Amino acid sequence: MNFPTPPGRFDRRDLRPSELAQPESLLHTYAWMQLARTGDNRILDLFRQGLIKGTVTGGQGNEGLIVPLALLADKAVDVVSFSHRDFGGHLIWSGHLGEHLCQYFANGGSPTKGREGNIHHGDPANRSLPMISHLGVMLSNVIGATDSQRRLGRPAVGFAFFGDGSSSTGDVHESLNLAALLPVPVIFVIENNGYAYSTPVEEQFVSSSLFERARGYGMEGFAMDCRDPAVVLDTLAAAIGRVRASGRPLLIEAHTYRLRGHAAYDTCDYMKPGEADALAAQDPLPRFRARLAAAGHGAALDAIDAEVGAFVEATIKAALAVPPISPAGMEADVYAPTPAPRPWLPATGAEAAGPVTMAQALNLGLRKILRERPESLVLGQDIGAYGGAFKVTDGLLAEFGRPRVLNTPICESACTGYAIGLAANGHRAVEEFQFADFSTEATTQIVLNAATYHFRSGRSCPVVFRFPCGGGLTFGSFHSQELEVPFLSFPGLKALYPSNPQDAFNALLAAYEDDNPVILFEHKALYRRGRHPLRWDPGYRDVWQPRRVRSGTFATLVTYGEMLLAAGEACAYFEEEYERSFDLFDLRALSPLRLDAIQESLARTGRLVVLHEGRRTHGFGAELVARLVESGFSGLRAPPLRIAALDLPVPFAPELEAVYRPNRDRIIETITAWMG
């Protein structure tokens, strides 16, 4: 983009602790604060003129915190995730003012291609992680990316921002605990401006000293008033130095000043009489300017103000002239492009062991990944010495050690956010959920953060989520769910569901090397359902395509997971008793769906049966039927048939669960009635 050249003083985006006593450093800080304030004010004006859509959340009054911190951070190695009021931090960290303005204008110069909301953008290539609106969620992303930097030998510090309001969320607790436990050097900053939207702090907390929570996590914590940027510079420089040297996290409660409402539409009528005027009197920017002017820098300040004003106006003019955004490429960018295959060694680890169970095949796949891919790690609850709830990770900790195999506390959301942060910085995690059901605790991280990462930022998010799922083992409603429908209704996730040890091994490798978040559904009843040979398969990526298991002429039957075994038995029955043969397909990949071979089969047979363990209403079979029938309806010889579980919570007693989920006999009965 053809934006005006910034004033020369803005070429420098850093301050060193040794320079802080120099007048030039304070003037430099003032210049960036003035640029942030002027930009925020003009953004509000442009919003009121209808030139900016959505809404805007101003950082007026927050500059005394964010500008010193961003100047002191090492932008070459550190990690950050800015919050709603940190426009000044975005300006300092990277990019031209014009690029940031184009994000607000949502035009052709938008860093997110107009796909992400105002100030939600980041710069993940430079370790500024793009935020989402679900407050508290981003803290664990910073932990992951910072830990990734440290694993690469870089002395990084992470900076994670959240408000007094979001400090009440469970994600904040999970993240503080995780960072202290690992440990990871992240500075957590509570931007306490006295209000969560309109709710004052006295209605949020019993104790008003939020920093005191740090003691419960075994980390340092302190409060800091942000009225005087010079004091903030000194305080932050010392704190950053301690964290960088110790490798341990720190919690800062930064008292800032929200000079405007929560967002542009906020009328602030909930404030007490005179409260807004009292806050304005504490505004750090004019107080800082007055101090510098009294020290004899009036002319320099006037020059800065003039330069900033002219630069901002010229940049606004240039940004407004940028052409509108094009919708081209939106669908293609939901997923990151398919990468080249990894240079796997042609062995599985089972060559001398003979046939293996699915659990053993997955264990061998994890060993292969950890042994051959240095950027990999495995994490989850009880996966260390215990070997996981289903012993899939048995022996991994002993062979590869704690840095590569992480036994985590019970914090599904923070662990998933940690894995996302690792992925954003080049590491690749395989996260085991003890049961698929518990993944609902991490829904926001999976479906709104990881799944959207490439679409909104252009950065890939390669992470594998292992979901032990399915019923038949009398575990009840909270350990037996089939969750493909709720998760895959959100775009951006890939999913594989193997039905045998070879496919499980292949699927783990294929999922690991994909540049997108992949859910690996693993039916618990298959973990030890017989033993099968395992070989190195150069075509392991074929697991992304359906596999024809049986050939027939009467109908096309599509299923996946454990239901494939029951379907195979039913097909054998119909062939023997009715001389009716079925084309039986193991779907394997649930997302993205690649149905060409199945559509060709349906065109030949004219009859479709879809079988799955999940519930019938809103079930995955409905999507399969719609996809297959909408392009081949005229060739059907019978209505499509869906066979699925009853529309109930998963019952516990074996007699009840046997009725709830499909089995061989019910499949046969249902198809027989349909045939008649």
N, C-alpha and C positions, 0 to 999 in steps of 0.2 A: 504494500500500500504506500501511497505517496503522502506520508505525513510530514509535517514540519520538523526540522531538526530541533531537538530539545536544547535549552540553554546549557552551556558547557558544564555548569555546576552539577547537572543531573547525570553526567556521564559516570560519576562515582556513586556507587550504591552501598558503600561499606564505611564503617567506622571501627577503628581498633581501640581497645581499652586504653592503650598508652596515649591516645590522642584526645581523650575526652575533656581534659582541662583546657585545651586550646580554644580560643574564641572562634576559630574557623570551624571547629567541629560543632559548636553550638549553632552557628549560623547555618551550617550544612543541615543540621537537624531541623531548624526552623524552615528552611526552604522546602524540604520534603513535606513537613506538616502543612505548610501553606498550599503546596500543590495538592495534597490530599483534600484539604478543606475546600479549596476553590473548586476542585473537581466534583466533590460531593454536592456542593451548593448548586453548581450548574446542572448536574444530573437531575436534581430535584426540580429545577426550573424547566428543564427539557421534558421531564415527565408531566408536569402540569400543562405544558404546551401540547401534549399528546404525541410527542416525538419518541417517547420511550414507552413501551408496553409493559404489561404485567404490573410490577410495583418496584419500588426502590426502598432500600433500608440504609439510611445514611450513617456514616461514621463520625459525624460532627461531635467532637468532645472526646473521641477515642484516640485521636492522633498522638496524644501524650504517652500512650502505651505502645501502639503498634509501630509507629515510625522508629523510635529508639530500638525496639526489639528487632525489626527487620533490618535496620542498618548494622546491628551487632552480629546478626546471624551470619554464618559462613555459607553463602549461597552456592559454593562449589561442592559442598558435601551434606549440608543439613537438610532436614525434611520439615515440611510445614503443611498444615491445613488451616487456612484462614476461615474466619467466620463472617457473619453478615456485616459487621461494622469495621471491617479491616481493609477498606479500599486502599489506604496508604500502604499497607503491606504488599498487596498485589502490585502496586506501582513500583515499589522498590525491588521486589524479588526478581521480576523479569518482565520483558515486553515494553512496548511503547504505549504511552497514554492513549493514543489513537486506537490501538488494538483493544484496550479495555473498554473504551467508549463504544466501539463497534459491537462489543458483547451486549451492551445496554440497548443499542439501536437494533440488535438482531439482524444486521445486514450482512452483505457478502464478506466483510472483514472480521466477522465474529470468530473468535478462536474455537468455539464449539459448533461452528456452522449453523448458528441460530437454534441449536437443539437443547441448550441448557439455559436455565433462568439467570436473571441478573445476579452478578457477583458469585454465582455458584461455580463459575469456571475456575480452573487452576492452570497449572502448567506441569503436568506429571513428568514430562521429559526432564524438567529441572526440579523434580521432587516437591512441587507445590501441588498437593493432592486436591482434586476437585471435590467440593463438599456436597452433601445432600441435605435436605431440609429436616431430616429426622435427627433431632438434636442429641448429641452424645455419641452417635454412631461413628463419627470420624476419628475419635480418639484412638481406637484400636487400629485403624488404618495407619496412623502415624507411628504407632508402636511397631507394626510389621515392617514398614518401609525403613524406619530407623534401624531396626535390628538387621535388616538386609544390608544396609550400609556397613554396619559394624562387622557383619560376617564377611564382608568384602575387604575388611581391613581399613576402613575409612573412619576417622574419628568424628562421626556425625552426632549431632544432637537433634532431637525432634521437638517441634513446637506444636502443641495441640490446644486450640482455643474453644471455649464453651462459655455460656453465660450463667448467671446465677440461677436462672430458671432451669436450664438443662442439667445443672448439677444435681437435680433431684432424680434424674433418670437412672435406671438400672445399668445402662451401658457405661455410664461414668464409673460406677462402682466396679463393674467387671474389668474395665480398662485400667483403672488405677491399681487394682489388685494384681492384674496380669503383668503390668510394667514393673511393679515392685518385685514380683516373684521371679521374673526371668533372669536378671533385671535388664531393663532397657533405658538408656538415658534420654528420657522425654521430659520436657518442661511443660507441665499442664497449667494453662492459664485460665482462671475463672475471670471473665470480664464482667465484674459485678457493677452494673450501673443502677442497681436499686429496683429494677423492674423486670419481670418476665412478661413481656408484652405489656399488660396493664396491671399485673398482680405485684404488689410491693413485697419486698423481702420479708417483712414482718408477717405476711400471710403465707409465706413459703416455708419458713424455718423456725424452729425453737431457738437454736443458737445462731446468732448473726455472724459468727466468726467461721466462715466456711473453710478457711485454710487449716483449721485445727483438725479437720478430718485426716490430714496427712499422717498424723501420728498413728492412726489405726492401720495404715498400710506400711508403716515402717519407713517412711520417707520424710525428707525435710519439707517444711511448708512455712510460708510467711505471707503477710499482707503487705500491700504496697499502694500508697496513694499516688495517683498519676497526674496530679496538678502541676508538678514541676518536672519537665522533661529532663533537666540536667540531673536531678536526683534519680530519676528512672534510668537514665543511661548508666550511672554508676552502679546502681543496685542490680540491674540486669547483667551488666558486664561481669560482675563478680559471680552472680548465680550461674551464668552460662559457663564460665570458667570452671566452677566447681563440678557441674554436671558433666562437662566434657572430660574432666580428669577422672572422676569417680565412676562413671558409667552407670550411675543410679538416677532414678527419676526424682522430680521435685514438683511441688504444687505451689503455685502463686495465686493468691486472691488479689487481683488488680482492681482497685476501686477507680472506675472510670465515670465519665459524665455524659449521659445521653441527653444531648441538647435538643434533639427532635424526638418525635414519637417512635414507636416500634417500626413503623413504615410510613410511606408517604400519605397514606389515607388515615393515619392515626390522629385523632383530634386532641388527644391528651386531656380530655375532660374528666378523667379519673384522678388527676393530680390535685393536690391541696392548693388552696389559694396562696399565691406568692412562691410556690415551689419552683416553678419554671424560672422565675427571675433569680432565685437563689442559686439554681444550677448554672445559669448563664454567668453569674458573677464568679463562678469557679472555673470558667472555661480556660483550659490550659494554654490555648494558642495566644490570645491577647495578653495574658499574664506573662507568658514567655517572651513575647515581643516587647512588652514594656520593660522587662528586665534587661534585655539585650540593648534596647534603645538607651536606657539609663547608663549602661556601660560604655556608651559612646559609639554604638553601631547603627545609629539612625539612618545614615545615608546608605549603608549596605542593605538594611532592611527595606528601605524604599525601593532600591534597585531590584531586590528579590521579588517584592510584590509586583512591580511593573513587569518583570520578565515572566513571572508565573501567569499573570492575567493575560498578557499577550499570547503566550504559548498555549494556554488552555483554549482561548477563543479561536486561535488559528487551527488548533487540532480538532475542535468541535466542527468547524466549517469543513475541514477535510474529511472527517468521519461521516458527516451527513451526506457528503457527495459520493460515498461508496455505494455501488449498486446494490439492489436488494439481494437477499439470499436466494439461492436456487434449491428446489427440493430434490434435485438429481442426486442419486447415490444414497438416499436415506435407507432404503430397504437393504441395500448391499452392505451398509455399515453397521447393521445390527450385530453381525458377527465379525470378528477379526479374520483376515484371510487365513486359509489353511497353510500352515508352515511346511517346510520340507521335513521328511522323516528324520528322526534322530538316528545317529549311527550306532544302533544297538548291536551288541555282540551276538552272533548266531548261537545262542544257548539259552536255556530256560532255567537251569539250576536243578531240573528234575531228571536229568538224563540217567542217573544211576539209581534213582529212587523208585522207578516204576510208576504205575498209575497213581493219581492223586485225587483228592477231593477238591471241591471248589474253594473251600477255605484255604487249603494248601496251595492251590494255584494262585490265589490272590496274594498269599504270603510270599510266594516265589516271585511274583510280579513286583511287589514292593521291594524285595531284596535286590532285584535286578535294577530297579530305578535308583535306589540308594547307592548301589555299588557303581553304577555307570554314569550317573548324572550328579555332578557335584553341587548343582544348584538346588537339589531336591531336599525336602524334609517331610517327615510324617508327624502329624499331631492329632491329639484327641484325648478323651478321658479314659484312663485306665489302660492305655495302649503300651505302657512301659513294661515293668517287670511282670505285670499280670498278663500281658499279651492281648488285651482287648476283651470285650464281653464275649466274643465268639472265637477268640484265640487266633484271629487273622493276623495280628501283629506279633505273634509269639516269637521271641528270640531276637527281634529287631534291635531292641535297646542294647542287649548284650553285645551284638555285633557292631553296631554303628555309633552307639554312645548318645548321650543326652543332647548335644547340639543338633543332631540330625533327627532324633526321635524324641518328641516332646510330650511328656505326660502333662496334661493341662488340668487346671481346676474346672469346676462346673461353671462354665461361662461361654455357652455356645455362641452368643452374639459377638463377644469380644474375640474369641478364638477365630471366628470366621472373618471378622474385620482385620485381625492380625494377618491372616492368610492373604487377604486382599491386598494389604499393604506390602507384604512380601512380593506378591505377584507384580504389583505396580513398579517394583524396583529390580525385577529380574530373577528373583527366586521363584521356585514352584513348590507349593505345598500340596500334600494329599491329606485332607482332613477327614478323620473317621468320626461320624456321629454314632454314639453308642447304640441308639435305635433311630431309625428314620423319623419316628414320631417327635424326637427331641429337636429336630431341625426347625420346627416351628418357632423355637426360641430365637432363631437366626434368620427369620424370613426377610426382614428388612435388608440385612446385609446381603443375602443371596439374590433376591429378586429385584430390589431397587438400587442396589449399589453395584455388586459384581456384574449382574446381568446387563446393566446399562452402561458399563464403564467405557466400552469401545465406542458405542454410539455417541455418547455425549462428550468424550474427551479424545477419541482417536487412539487411546492407549489400550493395549491388550491386557486381559486379566486372566492369566492361565492358572487355574486352581481346580483341583478335583475334590468333590464332596462325595464321600462314600456313605450310602444310605442302606443299612441293613433293614429290610422291610418285609412286609407280607405276613400272612396269618398261617393257620394250620398247626401252630405249636401251643395253643391255649395260653397265650400271653395276655389276652384281653385288649381293651380298646386303646391303651396308651403305649403298646409295644408291637402293634400289628398292622399299622396303617400302610396303605398304598397311596403315595402322595404325588404321583406323576401329574395328576390333573391340576391341583392348585399351583404347583411350581411351574409347570410348563405352559400355563396360561399367561405367564409373563414372558415377553420376548427377550432374547439374548442368552438364554441358557441352552446348552446341549445336554443330551441324556442318553445313556446306554443302559440296557437291561439284559445281561447275559443269562443263559439258561444252562450252561455246562462249564466245566473247568477250562477248556481251551478258549472258549469265547470270553470267559472272565479274565484270563491272563491277557488275551489280546486286547480286550476292552480297557484294561487298566493302562496298558502302554499307549493305546490310541488316545485315551482321555488325557493322560499325562502330557503328551507332546502337543495337544491342541492348544491354541492360543486364546481359548475362551473358557469361561467357567463351565465345567462338565459335572453333572450329577451321575454317579454310578450306582444304580439301583441293584442291590444284592439281596435276593430272596433268602431269608434265613433258613427256610426248609431245604434249600439246595446246598447249603454249606457242606453237609456231610451225607448227601444223597448219592452214595456210590462213589466209586473211583474210576477214573478214566485216564488214558495216556495223555501226556502233555508234551508237545514238541515245539521247537522254534518254527514259527510260521511267518515267512517273509511277507505274506499278505495279511498281516494282522489288522491293517486299516480297513479290510473288507467288513469288519464288524460294524461299520457305519451303514452297511447295506443289509436288507433282509436276506435270510437264508431259506431256500426251499428245502424242507425236511422230508416231505413225501410228495410224490407226483400223483395226480389223479385227474379225473374228467368231470365229476359230478358237481363239485363246488370248490370254492376257494375259502380256506379257513386261515385266519390270521390271529396270532396270539404272541405272547412273550412271557419270559420268566418261568416260574414253576408251572404255569398253566400249559406250557408246551408239553409237559410229560402227560398230563391228563388228556390233552388233545390228541397226542399220538396214540394213546390207548383207545380213545373213541374212534379214531380213523381206522385203526386195525379192526375194531368190532364191526363197523359198517362195511368194510371191504369183505369181511368173512361172512357176515350174516345177511347183508343186503346187496352185495356185489356193487356197492357204490364207493368209488374212490375219490379222495379229496387231495387237492393241492394244499399242502400244509406249509405255512410260512412262519418262521420265527422272526419277528419284527426286528429285534435286537436294538436298533437305534430308534428312540422315541422322539428325538429332536436333534437335528432336523429330520423330518420324515422324507424318506426316499422311496416312493411307491411305484416306480415304473414297472418293475418285474411283477408286482402284485396286480397292477392294472392290466397288464398283458394277460395274466392268468384269468382275471375276472372277465375279460373280454371273451375268453375261450369257454369258461365254464358257465357264465351267466348267473351264478349264484354266489352269495357272499355270507360267510359266518365270521363274526368277530367275537373273540373270547378274551376276557381279562378278569383279574381277581378283584379289581376295584369295584366300587358301587356302580350300578347301572345308570342312575340319574346323574346327568352331568359327567358321565364317565368318559374315559379315553376312547372307548369304542364308538361313541357318538361322533368324535372328530374323524376317526378312521372311516366310518361309514360315509360321512359327508364328503370327505376328500375323494374316496374311491367311486362313489356313486354319482357325484355331480358331473363327472366327465364321462360316465359310462352308463347312464340310467336307461337309455333306450335299448341296451343289449341285455338287461336283466330279465331272467326267466322267473324270478320269485322275489318277494320282498327281502331285503337284508335282514339278517338275524343277529341280535346282540345277546350274548350270554355273559352275565356278570354277577357280582355279589348282590345281596339284598340291600335295600336302602335303609341300613341300620348301622348304629355304632357296632364295632366288632365285639361280639359277645365272648364271654370267658369260657363257660363250660364246654367241653368237647362236643357234647350232643348238640349244643346250640351253634357252635362255630361250624360244625359239619353241614348244618342247614344253611348257614349264612353264606358260605363261599362255594363257588362251583367245584364239582368233583366229577370223576369219570361218569358215574351213573346219571347225574343230573344233566351233564352235557349230552349224553346219549338220549335221554328222555326228551330233552328240549329239541334236539335236531330231528328226532323221529317225528315229533308232533309237527314240526315245521315242514318236513318232507311230505307229510300226509295232507 
